Amino acid sequence: MSLAIRDQILEKLDTLPFGAQRQVLSFVQALSLSTSKGIPGEQMLCFAGLIPEEDLRAMASAIEAECEKVDSSEW
């Protein structure tokens, strides 16, 4: 990290109230989780074909039946 950016962040952070500082901390923690590395695809290949075809069809059917429906009373 650039020291200039780090210094600017710390300067702004010092002016925030405690609650806002906690929000910043939560945001930074969420960012660090989103940049963590996942599992390489070749390691996931062992799971290929484990879901029975009938179950896959049922899942696809449920997705098609329920997706893009709007429940106006939900909001």
SELUM-470864 format. One record per residue: x, y negated, z of N, C-alpha, C, O in turn. Coordinates in steps of 0.05 Angstrom, whole numbers, plus 5000, padded with zeros to 4 digits. Layout:
# SELUM-470864
XYZXYZXYZXYZ...
# end
This chain:
# SELUM-470864
501750245000500050005000501849755000503849745014501049564984502449314984502249175011500049155023504449085021504448955047502748695047501448625067502748565024501048315022498148385025496648245039497248605012494448685015493848775043491748695054495648935054495249025082495048785101493348785119496748585098496748355115494148195112493048095132493148175087490648035083488248185096486548065108488348445094486148605106486248575136484148525149488648595148488848565177488048285186486748255207488748085171488047805178484947775178483847665197483647875157480747865156479448035178477447955190480548265183479548455203479548325231477648365246481648175237481848045263479747845268479047785291478547735247476447525250473647645253471747505260473347905248470748035249469948105277471748165293467348105283466448205309466848505311467248645291466848605335467448885340465749075324466749265312463149025322461349195307462149215277462049425265462848985266463748975238466349125235466849255214468149105254470649245253470149545253471549695238468249635268467549925268466450005241466950225231464849825228463849885202466049915181466050095164468049735184470349745166471850015170472650145151472150095195473550345201472050575188473250755176469350585191467750795180468050795149468151015137468050565137468350545108471050655099471150805080473150575113475850665106476050975109477251105093474851075131474851365135473351505112474251715102471151395104469551515082471151505056471151695040472651285051474251265027476451475027477051595006477651525050479851715051478851995047480252165037476352055055475152315050474552355021474852575010473752135007472952164979475452194961475152274938477752134971480152164955481752414961483952464950480652574980482152824986481953014963480053014947484053174960484153364938482353604943482053694966481153694922479353934924480954184918483354194918479454394912480554654906480854674875478954604861483154764866483454794837481354984825480655184839480454934801478355094789479055394787477355564790481655444781482355734778481955884804481556134804482055744827481555884852478555934857477856104873476955794842474055824845472856044827470656124830474456134808473556324788472656584801471056734789473656644824472856894837469856894844468757114849468656664845465756644851463956664826461556684829465156644803463656654778462156914776463257134780459556894769457957124764456757254790455457464788457157134813456157244838453157204842451857354856452056994830449156934833447657094811448257074787445757264819444257424800442857244779441957024786442657344755441457194732438557114739437756884732437057284752434357224760434256984778432456804776436056964797436156744816436856484801435856274807438756504782439456264767437156164751436755914749435556344739433256254724431156124743430055914736430856234767428956114786429855834794428255654797432455804799433555544806433155344783432355114788433755424759433455244736430555164733429954934726428755344736425955294734425055094755423554904750425955134780425154944801426254664796424954464801428754654786429954394780428254254758427654014760427654394737426154274715423354194724422353984715422154344742419354274751419354044770417453884770421454004786421353804807422953554801422453344813424953564784426653334779425153114763423353174747425952874768424852634755421952584761420652424747420852704782418252634791418452414811420352394827416552224810416551994828414152024847411952044838414752004873412652004893412451714903414051624919410451574893410251284899409751234929410251004938408751424944408351384972410851444989410951395013412951544975415451604989416851354999418151355020416751144983418150894990416350725006417150505013
# end
